[in-house]
Amino acid sequence: MSERRGTTKNFLEKLIADYNRNLQKRPVLTKAVTSASIAALGDIISQALFPSPHTKHRFWWRSTFAYATFGFLFNGPLIHHFYIWLDKLVPAGKKPGTGIKRVLFDRLILAPPYLLLFFYVVAILEGLGSDVAIQKIRDTFWTALKMNWRIWTVFQYINVNYVPLQYRVLVTNMVSLIWTVYIAAKRRHDA
C-alpha cells in the first residue's frame, strides 16, 4: 500500500514539476492547453450528466471540440493577458479598496463580454450558425451572467488578490470545471 502511495506521490510531483517548467518556458501555450483540456472535460461531464434530447442522448463530439477550441484559443490566452493587465492597472497592495477594485474589474469589465464571446464562438464552432448563436445569447446570457456573478465573485476576489499571478489561470480552470458543466447543461436545456 505504501509503495502505491509513493508511486502516486512521485507521479504528482513529476506532474507539478513538468507543469511549472512548461509554465516558465511557454506560459500562454501551457495555460491554453490546460484551459482546453478542462473545458473539454467539463463538456464531457455535462453531456454524461445531462444528455441532450436534440442529439437523441448520444454523445456530441463536436460540442466537446467547440469547448476545447474556445479554451485553447480564447480562455487560456485571454485570461492570462487579462490578469497581467489587471496587476499593472491595479497593483496589489495595502491601499484600502484595492482588492475590491481588482474584483470589480474582473466582474464588470471582463465577465460580460467574455460570456458573450463564449456563447457566440461555441455556438459557431458547434456548427449552429450566427442566427442560432445570437438567439442563444438572447435566451441565456442574462441568466448566465447573474449566475456567473453569484458563483465567481467570491472566488475571483480570492484569486485576483491572493493567488500568485502565474497560477491564476490554472486555479480559475479548476473552478471552471464545475462552471463548464453548469453552462453546458444550461445551453443544452435552453436549446
C-alpha positions as CSV (number, residue, x, y, z in Angstrom):
1,M,0.0,0.0,0.0
2,S,2.7,2.5,0.9
3,E,4.6,1.6,-2.3
4,R,1.5,2.6,-4.3
5,R,1.2,5.8,-2.3
6,G,4.9,6.6,-3.1
7,T,4.3,6.0,-6.8
8,T,1.3,8.3,-6.8
9,K,3.3,10.9,-4.9
10,N,6.2,10.7,-7.4
11,F,3.7,10.9,-10.3
12,L,2.1,14.0,-8.8
13,E,5.4,15.6,-8.0
14,K,6.6,15.0,-11.6
15,L,3.3,16.3,-13.0
16,I,3.6,19.5,-10.9
17,A,7.3,19.9,-11.8
18,D,6.5,19.5,-15.5
19,Y,3.6,21.9,-15.3
20,N,5.8,24.6,-13.6
21,R,8.6,24.0,-16.2
22,N,6.2,24.5,-19.1
23,L,4.6,27.5,-17.3
24,Q,8.1,29.1,-17.2
25,K,9.0,28.3,-20.8
26,R,5.7,28.7,-22.6
27,P,3.2,30.3,-20.2
28,V,0.5,31.2,-22.8
29,L,0.6,27.8,-24.5
30,T,0.6,25.9,-21.2
31,K,-2.4,27.9,-20.0
32,A,-4.2,27.4,-23.4
33,V,-3.7,23.6,-23.3
34,T,-4.8,23.4,-19.6
35,S,-7.9,25.5,-20.5
36,A,-8.7,23.4,-23.5
37,S,-8.4,20.2,-21.5
38,I,-10.5,21.3,-18.6
39,A,-13.2,22.8,-20.9
40,A,-13.4,19.6,-22.9
41,L,-13.7,17.6,-19.7
42,G,-16.4,19.9,-18.4
43,D,-18.4,19.4,-21.6
44,I,-18.0,15.6,-21.4
45,I,-19.2,15.5,-17.8
46,S,-22.1,17.8,-18.7
47,Q,-23.1,15.5,-21.6
48,A,-22.9,12.5,-19.4
49,L,-25.0,14.0,-16.6
50,F,-27.4,16.0,-18.8
51,P,-27.8,14.3,-22.2
52,S,-29.5,16.3,-24.8
53,P,-32.7,15.2,-26.4
54,H,-31.6,17.1,-29.6
55,T,-28.8,14.6,-30.1
56,K,-31.0,11.7,-29.1
57,H,-29.0,11.4,-25.9
58,R,-25.9,10.4,-28.0
59,F,-22.5,12.0,-27.2
60,W,-21.8,15.0,-29.3
61,W,-18.1,15.2,-30.0
62,R,-18.5,18.5,-31.9
63,S,-19.6,20.2,-28.7
64,T,-16.6,18.9,-26.9
65,F,-14.4,20.1,-29.7
66,A,-16.0,23.6,-29.5
67,Y,-15.4,23.9,-25.8
68,A,-11.8,22.7,-26.1
69,T,-11.2,25.1,-29.0
70,F,-12.6,28.0,-27.1
71,G,-10.5,27.1,-24.1
72,F,-7.3,26.9,-26.2
73,L,-7.8,29.9,-28.5
74,F,-9.6,32.3,-26.1
75,N,-9.9,31.3,-22.5
76,G,-6.2,30.5,-21.7
77,P,-4.6,33.3,-23.7
78,L,-7.2,36.0,-22.9
79,I,-7.4,35.3,-19.2
80,H,-3.5,35.1,-19.0
81,H,-3.2,38.6,-20.5
82,F,-6.2,40.0,-18.5
83,Y,-4.5,39.0,-15.2
84,I,-1.2,40.7,-16.3
85,W,-3.1,43.8,-17.3
86,L,-5.1,43.8,-14.1
87,D,-1.9,43.6,-12.0
88,K,-0.5,46.6,-13.9
89,L,-3.7,48.6,-13.7
90,V,-4.5,47.9,-10.1
91,P,-1.3,46.7,-8.4
92,A,-1.8,44.6,-5.3
93,G,-1.1,46.5,-2.2
94,K,-2.2,47.7,1.2
95,K,-4.2,50.6,-0.1
96,P,-7.9,50.4,1.1
97,G,-10.2,49.1,-1.6
98,T,-7.5,47.6,-3.8
99,G,-8.9,44.1,-3.5
100,I,-12.5,45.3,-4.3
101,K,-11.3,47.3,-7.3
102,R,-9.5,44.3,-8.7
103,V,-12.5,42.0,-8.4
104,L,-14.8,44.7,-9.8
105,F,-12.7,45.0,-12.9
106,D,-12.9,41.2,-13.3
107,R,-16.6,41.0,-12.7
108,L,-17.8,44.1,-14.6
109,I,-15.1,44.7,-17.3
110,L,-14.2,41.1,-18.2
111,A,-17.1,38.8,-17.3
112,P,-19.9,40.3,-19.5
113,P,-18.0,40.5,-22.9
114,Y,-16.2,37.2,-22.1
115,L,-19.6,35.4,-21.6
116,L,-20.9,37.0,-24.9
117,L,-17.8,35.8,-26.7
118,F,-18.2,32.4,-25.2
119,F,-21.8,31.9,-26.2
120,Y,-21.2,33.1,-29.7
121,V,-18.0,31.3,-30.5
122,V,-19.0,28.0,-29.0
123,A,-22.3,28.0,-31.0
124,I,-20.4,28.8,-34.2
125,L,-17.9,26.1,-33.5
126,E,-20.7,23.7,-32.9
127,G,-21.9,24.5,-36.4
128,L,-25.1,26.2,-35.3
129,G,-24.6,29.4,-37.3
130,S,-24.7,33.0,-36.4
131,D,-28.5,33.4,-36.1
132,V,-28.7,30.5,-33.6
133,A,-25.7,31.8,-31.7
134,I,-27.4,35.2,-31.3
135,Q,-30.6,33.6,-30.2
136,K,-28.8,31.5,-27.6
137,I,-27.3,34.8,-26.3
138,R,-30.7,36.3,-26.1
139,D,-32.1,33.2,-24.3
140,T,-29.3,32.5,-21.8
141,F,-26.9,35.5,-21.4
142,W,-28.6,37.4,-18.7
143,T,-29.4,34.4,-16.6
144,A,-25.9,33.0,-17.1
145,L,-24.3,36.4,-16.3
146,K,-26.2,36.7,-13.0
147,M,-25.2,33.1,-12.1
148,N,-21.6,34.0,-13.0
149,W,-21.6,37.0,-10.7
150,R,-23.1,34.9,-7.9
151,I,-20.7,31.9,-8.2
152,W,-17.5,33.6,-9.3
153,T,-17.3,36.8,-7.4
154,V,-16.1,35.5,-4.0
155,F,-13.8,33.0,-5.8
156,Q,-12.4,35.7,-8.0
157,Y,-11.8,38.0,-5.1
158,I,-9.6,35.4,-3.6
159,N,-8.0,34.5,-6.9
160,V,-7.0,38.0,-8.1
161,N,-5.9,39.1,-4.6
162,Y,-4.1,36.1,-3.1
163,V,-3.2,33.5,-5.8
164,P,0.2,34.2,-7.5
165,L,-0.1,35.6,-11.0
166,Q,1.3,32.5,-12.7
167,Y,-1.3,30.2,-11.1
168,R,-4.4,32.2,-11.5
169,V,-5.5,30.7,-14.8
170,L,-4.9,27.2,-13.5
171,V,-6.9,27.9,-10.4
172,T,-9.6,29.6,-12.5
173,N,-9.7,26.5,-14.7
174,M,-10.1,24.2,-11.8
175,V,-13.2,26.0,-10.6
176,S,-14.3,26.5,-14.2
177,L,-14.7,22.7,-14.5
178,I,-17.8,23.0,-12.4
179,W,-18.9,26.2,-14.2
180,T,-18.5,24.5,-17.6
181,V,-20.7,21.6,-16.5
182,Y,-23.4,24.2,-15.4
183,I,-23.1,26.4,-18.5
184,A,-23.0,23.5,-21.0
185,A,-26.1,22.0,-19.3
186,K,-27.8,25.4,-19.4
187,R,-27.1,25.8,-23.1
188,R,-28.4,22.4,-23.9
189,H,-31.5,22.9,-21.8
190,D,-32.3,26.3,-23.3
191,A,-31.7,25.0,-26.9
